[in-house]
């Protein structure tokens, strides 16, 4: 590192800071997306049972050769 001029070291430092900030932004947006997905999929047990019954009724409906 001592061979590089001071200007080059500063540039490299800025790129490192910018890269770390980008990684932090990606991680933060991933957390927000995961939280929203969990909230969206938070069904009650009754809702899950109703959905399963509906899917079972559709799958076993007569005349529905799929």
N, C-alpha and C positions, 0 to 999 in steps of 0.2 A: 504493500500500500504506500510505502514511502516514496516509491518511484513515480507515482501519479502526482501531477500538479494539483494544487489546492482546488482549482476550479472543477476538475474532474471528480474529485472526492465529494464536493458539494452536490454536483449533479447526481452522482450515484446515490447519495443520501436522500435526495428528493425523490428519486425513483423508488427507493425502498419504502419511504413514507407513503407515497402514492399507492404502491402495491399493497401495503398493509391496510391502508384505508379502504381499498377496493375489496380486499378479502373480508374485512369487518362488515362492509355493506352487504356483501353476498350472504354472509352468515346471518345477519340481522333480518334480511328479507326472507331467508329460509325459515327462520323462527316464526315470523309473522304468518307465513303461508301455512306452516304446520299447525299453528294454533287455530287458524281459521278453519282448516280442514277438520281438526278434532271437534271444534264447536259445531260444524255442519253435520258431522256424523254422530253426534251425541243423541242417539235415539233412546227412548225409554224401552224397557222390556216389553211393554204392551205393544208399542209400535213395531218392534222387531217381530213379535209373534204374529201380528196382523199381516205384516209384509210376507212372512214365510207362508202363512195360510193362503194368501192371495197367489203367491207364486206356485204353490202346490196345486191349487185349484186350476190354474192356467195349464200346468203341465199335465194334469190328469183329465182334462176336459175331453169328452168323447168327440170323435170326428175331427180331432186336431192332430193329424198325422204330420209332424214336422220333422 
